[in-house]
């Protein structure tokens, strides 16, 4: 039961419909090591209403090491309905729109003011959220709420001014975005060398229970200097590139087969003594969560591709 009690008017469904709030989905990009902007998109998460996930066409974005710039366009068609006797603010007040994002998993919270307006500002009012989340700040599920608040009280009644200034008057929309990235699953490195093959795998780990599942220890290397690199179609994403998908599947199989050769394999199978973020933890995840069949090289190859066929459509 919701027991919240408000001593001021807030936006209800009727008023929300009158003001005509609309918005576009978030767009996102990050900068790679060369300073190139890599544009990503958001897609609904299957089975989770109101939750989006970030999709990187190059599957290299990792919130631990990359920033993310987010952009969202919004419109208030009839902001004047927010003021007056039937609204939520007096005609002496200025209202503001802001986005707050918070991550319970990362214990982080930010508020980004977007615009301010008064009863004299007629609609439609267009405004844009354009902000950056630094690398290493958040991971997991992040909630983004667009809300209206009292930005400024111009009345000479100072007691009323202090009581009203800054209060939230209602949420316009709320979206959850999963900021996990795919780089943790696909450790990919790009090089540019026309004398080398299109791709290969590097395994530089010695202790998979402890060595991190990161490019300094294990990597699928894509050679953008190869004459066939354009056929990877990286700009269109993994869904549009059977060749790219096959390289990742083959590369991950090589990595797992290499881990199987280590003396830590029995511990990895039961996730015993694996460090968080380690190669051993990643392989355990592949086997137990994604149900990759390690019974034989043939069954592993087949199960990885079955998983990819269902995941990347």
N, C-alpha and C positions, 0 to 999 in steps of 0.2 A: 504494500500500500504506500502511495506517495503522500507523505504528511507535510510537504513543504507549504508554508504559509507566506504569501506575498502581501506586503503593505503598500504596494504600488501596482499600477496597471501594467500588464505585460501583453505581448502579442498573442492573440488567440487565433484559432483557425480561420474565423471569419475575417479578421483584420489582415491576416497573412494573405488570404486570397485577394483582398482589395488592393493591397500595395503592389501586387504583381512582381514578386521577386523571381528572377530566373538566373541561372548560372551555367557556365560551360564546365566540362570536366577539367581537372588539373592536367596541365602539360608539364613536362619535366625534362631537364637535361643535366649532364655533368661534364666536367672537363677531364680528359685523360692526361696521361703523363706528358704528352706533346702539346697540351693546351687546346686540343681540338674539342669543340662542343659535340657531345654525343647525345642526340635527342632520344628520349624514351617516351613511353606512353603508359597510361593506366588502363587496366582491364578488370572487370568484375571477377571476384573470386567465387568459383562455383560452390554453391551451397551456403554462402555467407552473405546474406542480404546487407547492403550498405557498406560492404568492404571491397576495396580495390587493391590491386597489386601493381607494383612498378615492373614494367617489362623493358629490359635493355636489349636492343637488337644484337648487340655484340656480346651479351651476357658476361660483361666484365665489371659492371658496377658493383661496388661493395661499400655499404655505408660506413664501414670502419676505416676506409682509406680514401673514399671519394666524397666530395660534397654533393649536394643535390639542389638545384634551383627549380622552384615551383612557380607556376603562373596560372592564374584563374581569372576569367572575365565574368563580371556580374552586372546585373541591371535591376534597378528599382523603377518600375513604370510609373507608380503613383505615390511618391513619398509623402505628399501632402496629407494623405489619410492618417499618417502617424501622429499628426498634431491636432489639437483642439479637443472638444468635449468628448468626441467618440474615438479619439486616438489614445496614445500612451504618453504623450508629452504635451506640455503647454506651448503656446506660440512664442513664449519668451525663451525657450530652450533651443539649443543646438544638439542634434543627435549625431552619433558617429557609428560607423560600421567597422568592425575589426575581425580578424581571424585569430583564434587562439588554438595552438596545437599542444598536445600533451602526450607523453608516453609513460605509462605506469611501469613498463618493463625497464625503462632507462631513467626513471625519476627526473624527467625533464619537462619543462613547460615554458612556452613563450606566447606573447601577445603581439600582433602586428596590426597597428591602426591602418585603415584603408582610406577612409574619406569622412568628411563632416558636412552637414547640411542643415538648413533651417527651413521654416515654413515658406520662406520666400523662394526657395529653390524648387522649381517645378520639374516634373519628370518628363521624359525618362532620365534618370541619373545612371551613368555608366561609370564603373570603377574597376580597378584591376588589383588583384593580389599578386605581388611579385616579390619573392623573398627566397632566401637561401638557408639551408640547414647544413651546418659545417660537418665535416667528416668526424666520425668517432663520437658524435653526440647522442644519436638514437639508433635503435635497432628494434625490429619487431613491429608490433601494431601501434600505429600513431593515429590519434584522433584529431581531426581538423574541424573546428566549429566556427561558423560565421554568425556573428551576433550583433545586435544593436544595443547601444548604450547612450547614456546622457553625456555628451562631450563638453557642454558648457551651459551654465545657467546664468542668464542675464538679468534675472529679477533682482530688485533691491532688497528683497527679503532674505537677509543673510542666513537665517536659520534654515530656510527652505533650500537655499543654495548648497549648504554643506550636506544636507540630507540627500539631495538628489545627484550631485555631481559625481559622475563615474559609475552610477549603478547600471546594471545590465537589465534590459527591458525585453529580452527574448532572443531565442536562437532561430536563425533563418534556415540553416541547414547544418548537418553533421555528417562527416564522411570518415571512415576508417581506411587507412592505407597501410599495407604491409611493406615495411622498408627493410626487407631482409636481403634482397639482391640475389643474383644467381652466381656471383663470382665464387661464393663459398662452395658451390657444387661443381663448378667448371673453372678450374684454375688455368686461365688462358693467357698466354703472352704473345704479343705480336713482334715480329722482327722484319727487317727488310734486307734480304740478301739473295740476289739473283743466282748465286752459285749453289744454293742449298735447296733441298726438296720443299714441296708445298707445306708439309707439316711433319712434326715428329714429337716424341714425348721425352721429357727429361725427368729422371727420378734421382734426386740428389739426397734422399733421406737415408738415415742409418737406423733410427729408432722410431718406427711408426706409431708407437704408443705415446711418444712425446713430441716428435717433430710436427710442426703445424702444417695443416693442409693449405699451403700457400705457395706462391710461385717460386720462392727461394728453395723449396724442398721438392716440389712436384709441379709439373706444368705441361699443358698441351700447347705446343709452339706453332703458331700460324705464320707462315712466311709471306708477307705482303709484297715482297719483291719477286715472287715467282710468277712466271708468265700466265699461270692459270688462277692466280689469286682472285681475279674479278669474278670467277665462277663460284666463289664462296658466297657472294651476294650478302655480305655482312650488313649492308645498309638496310636490307629488307627484313632482317631478323631471322632467327633460327627456323621459324615456321615456314619460311619461303625458300629454304636452302637444304635440300636433301643431302648435298655434299657436306655441308657444315655439320649437319646432324650426324652423319656417318663418321666424320672425323672425331667428333666428341665421343660417340659411342665406342669407337675403336680405341681411342686414347684412354678412356676410363677403364676399359677392359685390361689394357696393358698395365695400368697402374695397380689394379686389384690383383692381377696375376703376380706382379712384382711383390706386392705386400704379402701374398700367400707364401712366398719363399722365405720370409723372415721368421725368426724364431718366436716372434710375438703373436703369430697367427692364432694359436689357441686362446690367448687372452682377448684378442680382438673379437673373436666369434661370440664371446659372452660379455663384451664391453667391460672387462676387468682391468683396472689400472690405466685406462686411457685418459689422457689429458684433454680438457675441453678444447675444441678446435683442432685436435690432432688428426693426422692421417688415419689412425686407427679408429677414431670416433666417426670420421666421415665414411669409412668403409663399412663399419657396423650399421650406420644409418642406411646406406645403399642396400645392404643385405636384409635388414629387418623391417625397415619402413617402406622401402620401394620394392621389396620382395624380389631382388635380383638373385637368380639361382646360381650358386657357386659350385654345384655338383661336378661340373666339368667345364672346360673352356667353351665347348659348344653350347651348353645350356646357359652359361653366363652371357655369351654373345647374343643369344636369342632373347633372353629375358630383358636385357638392357634395351634392345630395339623394340620389344613389345611395350615396355614402359614409355619409351620416347614416342612411339606411335600414338599412345593414349594421351600423353602430356602435351605434345607439340602438334596441334592439328591445323 
